[in-house]
Amino acid sequence: MMSLASYASDPASGRGRLYAEAPAPTRDDYQRDRDRIVHSTAFRRLVYKTQVFLNHEGDLFRTRLTHSLEVAQLARSIARALQLNEDLTEAIALAHDLGHTPFGHAGQDELNGCLRRIDPQARGSSTTFSR
Protein backbone atom coordinates (compact mmCIF):
# COMPACT_ATOMS: atom_id res chain seq x y z
CA MET A 1 0.00 0.00 0.00
CA MET A 2 1.18 3.48 -0.84
CA SER A 3 1.95 5.75 2.10
CA LEU A 4 -0.68 8.35 2.91
CA ALA A 5 -0.14 12.08 2.90
CA SER A 6 0.12 13.66 6.35
CA TYR A 7 -3.38 15.17 5.94
CA ALA A 8 -5.03 11.89 4.87
CA SER A 9 -7.36 9.91 7.12
CA ASP A 10 -5.69 6.79 8.50
CA PRO A 11 -8.13 4.08 9.65
CA ALA A 12 -5.73 3.05 12.42
CA SER A 13 -5.97 6.49 14.04
CA GLY A 14 -9.69 7.13 13.55
CA ARG A 15 -12.31 7.66 16.25
CA GLY A 16 -13.43 4.07 15.97
CA ARG A 17 -16.95 2.71 15.73
CA LEU A 18 -20.10 3.87 17.43
CA TYR A 19 -20.82 0.20 18.12
CA ALA A 20 -17.82 -1.98 18.85
CA GLU A 21 -17.12 -4.83 16.46
CA ALA A 22 -14.33 -7.34 16.21
CA PRO A 23 -11.53 -6.33 13.85
CA ALA A 24 -11.56 -8.05 10.48
CA PRO A 25 -8.38 -9.97 9.67
CA THR A 26 -8.26 -8.89 6.02
CA ARG A 27 -9.98 -5.49 5.84
CA ASP A 28 -9.73 -2.17 7.67
CA ASP A 29 -12.77 -0.14 8.79
CA TYR A 30 -12.96 1.89 5.57
CA GLN A 31 -12.89 -1.24 3.43
CA ARG A 32 -15.68 -2.72 5.54
CA ASP A 33 -17.71 0.47 5.15
CA ARG A 34 -17.24 0.38 1.38
CA ASP A 35 -18.33 -3.25 1.25
CA ARG A 36 -21.38 -2.56 3.41
CA ILE A 37 -22.42 0.22 1.05
CA VAL A 38 -22.00 -1.97 -2.05
CA HIS A 39 -24.02 -4.80 -0.50
CA SER A 40 -26.75 -2.56 0.97
CA THR A 41 -30.29 -2.62 -0.35
CA ALA A 42 -30.28 1.17 -0.74
CA PHE A 43 -27.21 1.05 -2.99
CA ARG A 44 -28.58 -1.82 -5.07
CA ARG A 45 -31.84 0.08 -5.60
CA LEU A 46 -29.93 2.83 -7.41
CA VAL A 47 -30.14 0.63 -10.52
CA TYR A 48 -33.85 1.55 -10.71
CA LYS A 49 -33.28 5.30 -10.48
CA THR A 50 -32.60 7.19 -13.69
CA GLN A 51 -29.75 9.67 -13.48
CA VAL A 52 -30.07 11.37 -16.87
CA PHE A 53 -32.03 10.35 -19.93
CA LEU A 54 -30.72 11.59 -23.25
CA ASN A 55 -32.70 10.70 -26.38
CA HIS A 56 -29.78 11.34 -28.72
CA GLU A 57 -28.00 8.33 -27.22
CA GLY A 58 -30.69 5.94 -28.41
CA ASP A 59 -32.02 3.46 -25.90
CA LEU A 60 -29.07 3.87 -23.55
CA PHE A 61 -29.76 5.63 -20.31
CA ARG A 62 -27.84 6.15 -17.11
CA THR A 63 -28.87 5.07 -13.66
CA ARG A 64 -27.71 6.42 -10.36
CA LEU A 65 -25.93 3.11 -9.85
CA THR A 66 -23.78 3.45 -12.98
CA HIS A 67 -23.18 7.10 -12.12
CA SER A 68 -22.10 6.22 -8.56
CA LEU A 69 -19.73 3.51 -9.81
CA GLU A 70 -18.13 5.97 -12.24
CA VAL A 71 -17.82 8.64 -9.54
CA ALA A 72 -16.18 6.09 -7.23
CA GLN A 73 -13.64 5.10 -9.88
CA LEU A 74 -12.71 8.72 -10.57
CA ALA A 75 -12.61 9.57 -6.87
CA ARG A 76 -10.31 6.64 -6.16
CA SER A 77 -7.92 7.76 -8.93
CA ILE A 78 -7.86 11.29 -7.55
CA ALA A 79 -7.30 9.99 -4.01
CA ARG A 80 -4.36 7.92 -5.21
CA ALA A 81 -2.81 10.94 -6.95
CA LEU A 82 -3.23 13.05 -3.79
CA GLN A 83 -2.07 10.23 -1.48
CA LEU A 84 -5.41 10.17 0.33
CA ASN A 85 -7.13 7.11 1.73
CA GLU A 86 -8.53 5.43 -1.38
CA ASP A 87 -10.95 3.15 0.48
CA LEU A 88 -12.49 6.00 2.45
CA THR A 89 -12.76 8.11 -0.69
CA GLU A 90 -14.38 5.25 -2.59
CA ALA A 91 -16.91 4.65 0.21
CA ILE A 92 -17.89 8.32 0.24
CA ALA A 93 -18.21 8.39 -3.55
CA LEU A 94 -20.30 5.21 -3.67
CA ALA A 95 -22.71 6.56 -1.03
CA HIS A 96 -23.02 10.09 -2.39
CA ASP A 97 -26.38 9.43 -4.10
CA LEU A 98 -27.96 7.48 -1.25
CA GLY A 99 -30.86 9.23 0.43
CA HIS A 100 -31.81 11.55 -2.41
CA THR A 101 -35.33 12.92 -2.27
CA PRO A 102 -37.97 11.75 -4.74
CA PHE A 103 -38.22 13.85 -7.93
CA GLY A 104 -34.57 14.91 -7.87
CA HIS A 105 -33.68 18.54 -7.30
CA ALA A 106 -37.32 19.65 -7.64
CA GLY A 107 -38.24 17.39 -4.71
CA GLN A 108 -35.28 18.66 -2.72
CA ASP A 109 -36.29 22.28 -3.37
CA GLU A 110 -39.87 21.54 -2.29
CA LEU A 111 -38.75 19.86 0.95
CA ASN A 112 -36.37 22.75 1.65
CA GLY A 113 -39.34 25.12 1.23
CA CYS A 114 -41.37 23.05 3.71
CA LEU A 115 -38.51 23.23 6.22
CA ARG A 116 -38.24 27.01 5.81
CA ARG A 117 -41.97 27.37 6.56
CA ILE A 118 -41.38 25.48 9.81
CA ASP A 119 -38.11 27.24 10.61
CA PRO A 120 -37.10 30.30 8.56
CA GLN A 121 -33.47 29.66 9.53
CA ALA A 122 -33.56 26.13 8.07
CA ARG A 123 -30.67 25.33 5.78
CA GLY A 124 -31.87 22.38 3.73
CA SER A 125 -30.38 18.98 4.38
CA SER A 126 -28.12 20.30 7.14
CA THR A 127 -31.17 21.17 9.25
CA THR A 128 -31.97 18.91 12.17
CA PHE A 129 -35.02 18.96 14.39
CA SER A 130 -35.34 17.53 17.87
CA ARG A 131 -38.41 16.92 19.95
C-alpha positions, 0 to 999 in steps of 0.5 A, spaced: 500 500 500 502 506 498 503 511 504 498 516 505 499 524 505 500 527 512 493 530 511 489 523 509 485 519 514 488 513 517 483 508 519 488 506 524 488 512 528 480 514 527 475 515 532 473 508 531 466 505 531 459 507 534 458 500 536 464 496 537 465 490 532 471 485 532 476 487 527 476 483 520 483 480 519 483 482 512 480 489 511 480 495 515 474 499 517 474 503 511 474 497 506 468 494 511 464 500 510 465 500 502 463 493 502 457 494 506 455 500 502 456 496 495 451 490 498 446 494 501 439 494 499 439 502 498 445 502 494 442 496 489 436 500 488 440 505 485 439 501 478 432 503 478 433 510 479 434 514 472 440 519 473 439 522 466 435 520 460 438 523 453 434 521 447 440 522 442 443 516 445 438 511 443 435 506 448 441 507 452 440 511 459 444 512 465 442 510 472 444 512 479 448 506 480 452 506 474 453 514 475 455 512 482 460 507 480 463 511 475 464 517 480 467 512 485 472 510 480 474 517 478 474 519 486 479 513 487 484 515 482 484 522 484 485 519 491 491 515 489 494 521 486 493 526 492 495 520 497 489 520 500 485 514 503 482 510 497 478 506 500 475 512 504 474 516 498 471 510 494 466 509 500 464 516 500 463 516 492 459 510 492 454 513 497 453 520 495 447 518 491 444 514 497 438 518 500 436 523 495 429 525 495 424 523 490 423 527 484 430 529 484 432 537 485 425 539 484 423 534 490 429 537 494 427 544 493 420 543 495 422 539 501 427 545 503 421 550 502 417 546 507 422 546 512 423 554 511 416 554 513 417 550 519 423 554 521 425 560 517 433 559 519 432 552 516 438 550 511 436 544 507 439 537 508 443 540 514 437 542 518 436 537 524 429 537 528 429 535 535 423 533 539 
